[in-house]
Every structure is written in C-alpha cells, then in structure tokens.
C-alpha cells in the first residue's frame, strides 16, 4: 500500500535521517494550515497543535518505510501519527505527545532555518 507522509525535521532533504526515505519519491515542499507549532528539542524537532504553519516535504512511501518511520518516531509513545491535508492529498504527520519538554519555539515554522 502507498502512503503520503509530511516530514518537517530530521527526515527532510539534507538532514541526518533523510536516509530513511531513500528510494522514495519526494512530491514537493508545502506548508501546513496554521494549526501547529514547531519546537526545537535539541537534536530533533517536535510539532504540536498551535497556530502556525509548518514547512516540510511530502513523500510517497510504502508500508515498510512507514513502519520504519514509526519506529524512528517511537509511535505511539513519543509521537503519534495524524493525517493532514496537503496539495498532494492526505498525508501522515508525526505529532509530539510530551508538551512538558517544549521550550524553544521555531517561529519560522522551518526546522532547516532554525538558529
């Protein structure tokens, strides 16, 4: 089965976990609707519900890749998967579940442009 996934952090092109998406088609970049907030947790980001748009990339992936991403994101403990609307169709997004660790907001909504 094919899935769409919206990635916003270490899975994006040029970031350290992009290899998890090797061999999968990048459909393009897009921004979410303004329903989220992006935080810097040090070595990786967290998205939670909020009022900002998040910049990311949408990939077409298979069941095996989705399973590997779920393991990387520690679903359902650290993150959960939700669906969002993108210009490419409904896509999975990983939502962070521990709001007590959120200190550093990335107001631009772009993990790759964090300071």
BELKAWO-V630777 format. One record per helix or strand of 2 or more residues. SS is the DSSP state (H for helix, E for strand). FROM is the first residue (numbers start at 1). TO is the last residue. If there is no record, write none. Layout:
SS/FROM/TO  SS/FROM/TO
This chain:
E/2/7  H/18/21  E/25/31  E/36/40  E/45/49  E/55/62  H/63/72  E/79/86  E/89/96  H/99/101  E/104/105  H/111/113
